[in-house]
Amino acid sequence: MRKTSAWPLSQLCVALIIYASLYPFDQWRDQGIAPWAFLGAPWPKYWTWFDVASNVLGYAPLGFFLTLSAMRMGWRGAIVWPATLAAALLSLTMEGLQSYLPARVPSQVDLLLNIAGGWIGAVLASGLERMGMLHRWSQFRARWFVRDAHMALVLMAMWPVALLFPVAVPLGLGQVWERVEDALTSAFDATPFADWIPLRAFELEPLLPGAELLCVMLGLLIPCLLGFGVIRQLGQRIFYAMSVVVVGLTMSALSAALTYGPANAWTWLSLPVMLGWGLGFVLALVFAALPARTCAAFLLLTLVVQQSVLNQSPESAYFAQVLHTWELGRFIRFHGLVQWFGWLWPYAVLVWALARVSRERHGET
């Protein structure tokens, strides 16, 4: 059985669908009706093209990656219909559970659109396989990446999505410890466990320009080092580093445009940020010539340093208001898909790097 990035990507799609379907996960109640009662309800009178597109596109990647992973694992025959059935069962479950959430409305139209999205994704994967496109991707992957690169490829694919979540410092993903501390304090307040919570002995201070430059520089270096750990040749690594710069700039500008408006898409490019971006790219070119094991070791160090600096600074009051707009306003569905990427991506990379260094130390690669 061949290891493939498609299987973890399909499970990631499942997790995202569950989160987006059941957000905000509170005020559950029983209305006294069966969770499948929506199947016989009247069709909704109002709908938008955004609802149609979001329901179809939400399930299309699931059907695509389920079909692709099945083919990569050696399945033969009609794979499209099992993948479509899996998407249908997931959608039926999510719509049924929405009947217990006051903020969500189950709909048979959503169910049908979700099934259509899963089918479209499955047909697309099957069609690309028959055209030989997936075989070409396999050849490309074999030329560019080491054999066990599937989890690194998943993390590399997640990075642009994680950048869509608003951050206080450009490329500063993973700034969560202040929120975690506040959440723990609130959850265990007035309980016997309140004294168990480790509290800071110092006040968080805003980042100085030099610290901001350092965080941006390391934030650009982290995805580069992640790729260098699985990319084979020097020329390929340099091209990848250039791609990281372009993708990082593009997604950061898109995030700013969604958050502050299109007129402010590039206002975050201050002098410390531009210097950090340039120094990060120069360092990436230096590391591109180093062995993969060395890159993985420096990836660990880079992650620890960046998270240490980031999480010793507070979120500004203005930035907290911006996040409030995302979480409770017009970006509520979009926010539900990307906030956990922005918070947890660096720590997922940290786990991967630890496992990578440990395996190489024991001679398993």
N, C-alpha and C positions, 0 to 999 in steps of 0.2 A: 504494500500500500504506500503510495507516494504522499509525502507531506506537502501540504499546499496552504497558501495564505488565504485561499477562498473560504476554508472552513472557519477559522477564527473571525474573518470578516463577516460571515453569515451570522455568527453568534453575536457579534457586535451590532449588527442590524437588528437582531431580535431584542437586545437590551435597549437600543434606542427607541424601537417601536413601543416596547412596554412603558418606557419612561414617558414618551410623548403622549401615549394613549391615556395614561392614568394620572398624569400631572394635574393638580398639585398634591395628590395622595392624602387628602385630609377631608374631614366631615363625611366619612362614609356613613350611609344610612340605608335601611331596608324600606322600600316603598310598598312592600306587600304584593309585588308583581314578579313574575318569573323573569330571570335575566334574558330569556330568549323572546320575551313578549314584543320586543321592537321589530321582530321579523314580520309580524302581522299588523304593525301600525301603519297609518296613512303615510304616503310619501311626503317628504318635506316640500313646502311651497316655495321656499327661498333657498337659493344656493348661489355660489360664486365660482368663477373659473379657478380662483385660488384654491378653493376647497377641493375641486376636482383634481387639479394638478398635484396638490399636497398629498392627497390620498393615494393617487396612482404612483407618484414618484417615491412616496414613503415605503412602498412595498416592492417596487421594481428591483432595487438592489438586493433585497432578500431573495427573491426568486432567482436573480442572476447568480449570486454567490452560492446558493444551495445547489443549483444545477451544475455550476462549474466545479464545486467541491466533489459532487457525486461523480462527475466524469473523471476528475483527477484521481479519485480513489478507486477507479476501475469499474464503476457501474456501467452496464450496457443496457440497451433497449430504450423504452420510452421514459426518459428522465423528467421531461417537462411536467407531466401530470402529477407525479409525487411531490415535486417542488411547489406546484400550484396548490395542491391539497394542503401541504404544510403551511403555506401562507394563509389559506382560507381558514384553517383551524385556529391559527394565531389570531387572525382578525376577528373571528367569531368569539373567541375568548375575551379579547379586549373590549369588543362592543358590549358583550354581556356584563362585564365588570363595570363598564361605564354607567350602567343603570343604578349603581350604588353610589355614584359620585354626583353631588349637586351641580358641580361646575361643568359636567360633560353630558352630552346627549347622544345616546346610541342611535344608529341609523342604518337601515338596510341598504341605503344608497352608499354610505361609507363602506359597508361590507363588500358590496359588489365592486366598487372602485378599487378597494384594496386587493381583492382577488384578481381583478384585471391587471393591476400593477404587478402582482407576483407572477402572473402568466406572461406578461410582456417581458419581464426580466428573464424568466426561464427560457422563453422562445429566443430572446436575443443571445443568451449564452449558447444555446444549442446551435443557433444559426452561425455564430462566429466560429464555433468548433468545426462545423461542416465546411466552412469556407477556408479553414486552415489558419485563421487569425490567431487563435489561442495557441496553436502549435508554434507560430512565429514568436508569440510572447514567451513561450517556454524556451525557445532557442535564445532569445534576447536575455532572459533571466539567467540562463546557464552561462552566457558570455560575460555578464556583468556581475552577478552575485554568487557568493559561495552557496553550497548546497543547503545548509540549514538557515537560510536567511528569511524564512517565512514570517516569523514574529517581528523581526526588524522591519520588514516591508509593511506590515500592518501598522506599526508605530509611525513609520515615515508617512504613510497615507493619512494617518490621523492628525499629523501636525498642522497642515493647512486649515483643517476644520477647527482645531483648538484655537487658532489665532483669530477666529471670528468672534470669540467671546471678548468683551471689553476688558482691557488690562490697564492698571495704573501706570505701568512702565512698559514700553514697547518690547515685545518678545518675552515679557516677564510672566510666564505661565507658572501656576502653582502657588500663588500668594494666598494661602488659605488659613494660616495658623491663627491669625487674629479672629477670623470667623469661627474656627473650631473652638478656640478658647471661650468666646462669647456663647456659643451654642452649649458647650459643656457646663458653663457657669449657670446658664438659664435652666438647663435640664435638671441639674442637681441642687438648685437653690432650695433652701429650707428642707434638705434631706440629710440623713446621717452621712452621706457620701460627699457633702459639700467641701469638707476639709481635705478630701483626698485629691482634689483637682490641683495640679501644679500650676501656680500662677507666676507670671513674670515679676521679677524683682526690680524692673526698670520700665520706664515709659518708652514707647516706640517713638522714634524720631524720623521725620521726613528724610528721604534720600537726598544726599548732596549731589551736585552735578557729576562728581567723579564716581560716586557709587552707581548712579544711573547709567553712566557710560559703561561701567564694568558689567552691570546686569544685561545691557543690550548686547555687548560684545559676547558674553557667555551664552546669552539666549540664541544668538546666531550660530555659535560654535557647537552647541549641543546637537542639533539635527545633523550638522556636518559630520561630527564624530560618530554619531549613530550610523550614518550611511557608510563611513569609512570602515566601520567594523565588519561590513559584509560585502563591500564593493571590491572587485579584484585589482584593477589596474590604476596606475597613476592618472592617466588621461581621463579615464572614466570618473575618477574621484574629483578632478578639477571641474569637469563639466557638471557634476552633481552639485558641487559647492556653488557654482554660478547659478544653477537652478534654484538652490535654496535661497539665495539672495533675492532673485526675482520673485519667487513665490512668497517669501516673507514680506517684501515690500507691497506686493499686490494685495495679499490677504489683510495686512495691517491697515492699508488704505481703505479697503472695503469695510472692515470693521468700524473704522472711524466714520466713514460715510453713513453706515447704518445707525451709528450711535449718535453722532452730532450733526448729521446732515451732509449732503454731498459737497457743500462749499468748504467743509472742514476736513476733507479726506486726507490732506497732507499737513495739517497744522501740528501734528505730533512730531514732525521731523525737526526737532531742535538741534542745536550744535552738539550737545553731548550724545544725542541719539545718532546723528550722522557719523560722529567720530567712532562711536561704539560699533556701528555697522561696518565701517571701513576697517577698523582694527580686527573685528571678528572675521572678516573675509581674509585678511592677510594671515591671521593665525590658522585659518582653515587650510590655506595653501601650504603652510609649513607642515601641518599635521598630515596632509594628504600623502606625503612621502614616507610616513611611518608605518610600521606593521600594524595589522588589525588588532592584535592583543594590546599594543601600546595605546592605540586609539580608544579601546574599550576602557582601559585603566584611567586615562585622562578624562574620559566621559564621566566616570564616577566622580572624580575630583571636581570637574566643572559643575556638575549638578549640585553637589554638596555646597560649594562656594556660592553659587547663584541663589539657591534656596535659602541659605543662611542670611545673605544680604537682603534679599527681597522680604523675607518674613520678619525682619527686624525693623521694618518701616510700616506705618499705618496707611490705610486707605484715606484719601482726603474726603472731606464732607461732600464736595462736589461730585467726586467719582462715585461715592456711595449712592448719591441721588441718581446718577446715570444707571447704575446697576438696578436700582429700584424701578426705573423705567423699563428696563429689559425684563425684569422678573415679574412685574405685575401689570405692565402696560401692553403696548402693541406687539412686543416681541415675545410674548409669553410662550407660544409654541416653539418659536425658533430658539429661544433661550433654553428651553428644556432639552434641546438636542445638542447644544454645544457647551453648556456651562461645565458639565462634568469633564469634558475633554480639556477645557482650559485649566481646571483645577487639578486633575489627576494625571495628565499626560507626562509631566516630568517624573512623577513617582513610578509610573509604569516603565518608563525608560530606565530609571534607576534599578528596578527589579531585573529588567532584561540585562543591563550591564553587569550587575552582580553575578547573575547566572552565567553570563558569557565568560567573565574573567575566571570564575570558579571552574568551569568546564575546561578552559584552555590550560589552567594551572595543573589540572589532572590529566592533560593530554588526551581529551576526548574529542578535539576538533581535528 
